[in-house]
Amino acid sequence: MERELTLVAGPGLLEGRLEETLRAALEGRTVRLYRDGESLENRRLLFAFSLPENGISAGLYGLLARLRDCPGCLSGSVGGVVIDGAGDLYTKAAGRELILAASLAGCTFPGRPLVEAAGNLQNFTVQARNGGCDLETAYRRAVSDLAGRVLGFAPPRRERPNILALHASSRSTSNTLDLWSRVRERLEGTCDVREIGLRNGTLEDCAGCPYTTCLHFGEQGGCFYGGVMVQEVFPALREADAAVLLCPNYNDALSANLTAAVNRLTALYRAASFEDKAVFAIVVSGYSGGDIVASQVVSALCVNKGFWLPPGAILLETANDAGAALRLPGVGERLERFAGNMLAQWGRPI
């Protein structure tokens, strides 16, 4: 029996372009409209919101407030997001903010879980050209495809998951690596864990090779710029069931080497799907802003590169001085819960 799709939508949904697109894209599927007060656990969810040109949606902010106030309120659910904007800005920011909040509230997302429609739909130009259709049709097809992937998604099961951790930190001073070491202790024996440091040597960032050049090197299993990405990261990632990014907060952003590594994954992504690989992250801020870094991880690896995002996939902590993270109140329980949650994604004992 086909699963039912629950549509979670903001006020004013049933009008305009978003309503027309949803009606066409979801035709033939079993769809129900969410009503306030209902449980959102164990559902297949499609979040759909229209944004005015200023990017501020009261309905969307109301949902974000509920998700942040109620950890676990989306437990057992799988979701996707459609953001329809009146202007050319804010759709990606709104989408990734919602995905992060929903993940922390217990929702699972397949890779590429966001369909965003900018005001003039010019962001569908490539899809329309590839599909031999107009922009409106490309938009509808993208929503239909997302709905199908939300309904059909099931996390891969692995007897012994293979986990790749990437970092660019100094082991002697890094709070992020301190936390990861405790998580790794919990995983070893049940998983195969590999850790690659990107700190030493030169890691060149992606310089935006032409598509055909990038595709050529990707199909050969490499990248024009070579180095540690081709020699170590690409082979390890091909074998991995999950990537764990270890992310200290540098100026409210991923560190330069981690950013370069994510950018360089484009060559491999052009030749191989990441849809069966999960993404996790440990984010440590010295003062504040961990949510900004977490949203970058969500956007870069789940929304853009197609890794699936498990519930509670990102651990957020605040610690400044070296060694302070392991002294945080309750951190041991949070680390144990985070490691157990990782194992649970592949059907392993918690």
N, C-alpha and C positions, 0 to 999 in steps of 0.2 A: 504494500500500500504506500502511495506517495505521501511524504510528510507534508504537514500543513505549514505554510509560511505565515508568520505573524508580522504585520506591517505596523511599525511604531513610527508615528508621524506627528508633525507639529500642527498647530492650528492653521487653518487655511490651506491644508493639503489638497483638498478635493476641488481644486481650481487651477487653471493655468497650465503651463508646460509640464510641470512635474506630474500633475494628475494625468494628463494625456499620455505621458511617457510610461508611467506605471501601469495604466490601464492596458496599453498595448503590449508592454513587455511581459506582464504577468498573466496575460490571457491564457486560459487553459490550466492554470495552476490553482491549487486550493489555497486561498488567501483569506485571512481574517484580520480585521482592524483591531488593534490593541485599544482597550478601554482603561481609563484611569482606575487604579486600585487592583487590577489583575496582577497575578504573579507573572514574572518574566523568566522564571527558571525553567530549564529543560524545554526550550523552544528553539525553533529556527526563525531568526529575527532579521528583518530588513528595516533598518532605520532610514527614514527619508525626510529630509527637511529642505525647505526653500529658504534662501538667504536674500534679504534685500540688498541693495547696492552697498549699504554701509556695513554689511556682514554681521549684523546683530539680530539674532533670532531669540525672542523670549522663550519660545517652546524648546529650542535646543538647550538654552542655558538652564531651563527648568529640569530637563532630563539629566544634564551634567550634574546638577546639584543632587538629584536623587541617587545617581550612581555613586557619587563620592560619599554620600551619607550612609549608603547601605552596602557595605562589602558583602559579596556573596549573593546579591540580588539577581544576578544573571547566571548563577551556577548551573552548569549543564547545558547552557545554550550555545548556539553557533550563530554568528552574525555577519552582516554586510551593511554597508553604508552608502547612501545616495545623497549627495549634496547638490542642489540646483541653485546656482547663483544668478542674481540679476546683473551683476557686474563681473569683471575679470579677476577680482581679488577675493581672498578670504576662503574660498571653497576648500582648498587643501588644508589650511590651518584648522578650519572647523572640523573637517573629517578626521584628521589625525588626533585632535583633542578628544573627540568622541570615542575613537577606537581605543586610545589609551585608557580613558575612564572606564569603558566597558570591559576591557581586559582585566583591569584591576578589580572590577566587580564580579569577575568569574566567567566572562564570555570568551569563547574561542573564535578566532578569525582565520579563514583560509587565506592563502596568499592573494595579493591584489584585491583586498576587500572593499576598496573605495571606488565608486564611480562619481566623478565630479563634472558638473556641466557649467562651464563659464558662460557669461551672459550671451555671447554670440556663437557659442559652441565651436569656436575655432580650435579648442583643444582636442576635438575629434577629427581634425583634418587628416592625420595619417591613417586612422582607423577607417575613415570613409574612403580614402583612396585605395587602401588595401582591400576593402570589402566591396568596392565598386558601387557605392551607394552615397546618398546625401548625408549631411551632418546629423539631421534628426533621426534618420534610420540607424546610423552608427551609434548614437546615444541609446536608442531603444535596445539595440542588440547588446550593448554593454551591460545594461541593467538586467536584461533577460539572462545573459551569461552568468552574471553575479548571483542572481536568484537561484539558478541551477546549481552553482557551486556551493552555495550556502546549504541548500537542501540535501545535496549529495555528500557533503564533507564528512569524513571519518578520519580521526588521527591514525597515522600508521602505527602498527604494533611491532615491537622489536624485542627479541629475547635478550639481547645485550646491546643497548644503544651505544652508538659511537658519538662522542661529544667533542667538539673542537672549541677551545677557549682562545680568544684573541685579546691581547693587551699591548700597551705601549708604556708600561709603568716601571719604575725602579722598585725592585722587591724589598729593598731595605727601608723604604719610606712610604710605601703605598698602602693606604687603608683599603683600597679596592681589592688589591691582591690578598690582603689579610683576610677579608671576608670570603673571597673566592677559595682560599686554601681550606677553610672550614667546610664549605660546600663540597669541594672536591673530595675531601676525606669521606664524606657521606656517600658520594657517588661511586668511588673506587671499590672494586669488588663486584659491583653490579653493572657498571658501564666501562667501556674503553674510553679513557679521557686523554686527549692530547692538548697541549698548551703551546702556543706559538707567540713569542714576544716580538714585537715590531719596533722595538726601541733602538736596537743597535743597527748600524749601517744606514744606508740611504734607501728610503722607500719613496720612489717617485710617484707623484700623483698622476691621475689620468689626465692626458692632454687633449682628449677629445678627437681621437683618430676618426677618419671617415668610417661610416657604417660598414662598408665592405672590408676595410682593413681590419677593423675590430672583429668582425664576424670570421674572417679568415684565420686570424690568430686564435680566436676562441675555439673554432672547430678543430684546431691542432692541439688544443689543451693549454694554450699559452696566451701571452699578451706581448705586444711590441716591446714593452719596456722591461720585461723579464724580472730578474731579481727574486727576492724572497716570496713575492706573491706567486710567481710561476713555479719556483723550486719547492716551496713548502705549503703555502696556503691553498692553492688550487687543488693539488692532489689530496690534501687532508680534507678539504671541504667536499670533494666528490664522494668521499667515503663516509662523511659525517651525517648523522641523523639530526644534529642540532648544532647551531653556533651560539656560543655565549660571548657576548661583548662585555668586557670589563672596562667600565667607563667612568673615570674620574671627571668631574665637571671642570673644564677649562674655559673660563669666560663664557659660561652658559652655552657650551658647545662641546661636541666630541673633540678629542685631541686630534692634532694634525695628522698623525700617523694612522689612527683609526679611520678618520675621514678619507684619507688617501686609499686605505685598504678597501673601504666600502665602494669608493668610486671605481677602483680597479676591478672589482667583481663584475663589472659590465661585460667584459670580454667573455668570461665564463658563462654569464647569464644568457648571452646571445646564443650560446651553443647547447645549453643544458638547463632544464627546469629545476627550480629550487622548491617546488610545491610540496615535496615530501620532507622538507627540512624545517625544523622549528627554529625560532630565534628566542633567546633569553638574554637578559642583561642585568648586570649589577652596576648601579649608578650611585656614586658617592660625591656629595657636594661638601665643600668646606663651609659654606654659609647657607646658601639657598639655591633654587633654580634647578633642582634635580628633575622636576617634571618637564622642563624644557629639553634637557638632554634625552630623557626617556621618549619624548615625542619625536625626536630626531631618529632614534633607533627604530621606532614604529614606522615612520615615514620612509626611511631609507631601505630597510630590509623587508618589511612586511608589505607596505603599500607599493613600493617601487620594484623591489627585487623578487617578491613573490614567496618569501618564507612564510609559513603559517605561524600564527601567534597564539600560543597557549594561554589559558587563563592565568592571571598572576605571574606573567612571564618576566616581569621587571621588579627587582628589589631596589628600593630607594632608601638611602640612608644619608645622614648628615654628620660629618666628622671632619675635624680640621687637623689637629696635631697628629703626627705619626703615632700609630698604635691606638688612637682614640676610638676607632670604629669597634674594636673588639671589647671595649669597655662600656659601650652604650647599654642602657637598661633594656633588658629583654632581647638583646640581639641574638643570643644563642637560640632562643625559641623561634625567632624569625628566620634565622639561617636554616634551622632544621625543617621548618615548614616549607621554605623555598626549595630546598633539596628534595624533600618528599614530593612536592608538587611536580618537580621536573620528572622524577621517576614515574609518577602516576600517569603522565602523558602517554607512555608506551605500555601501559598496563602492568607496570612493575609494582611490587609491594611498596607501600609507603613506609 
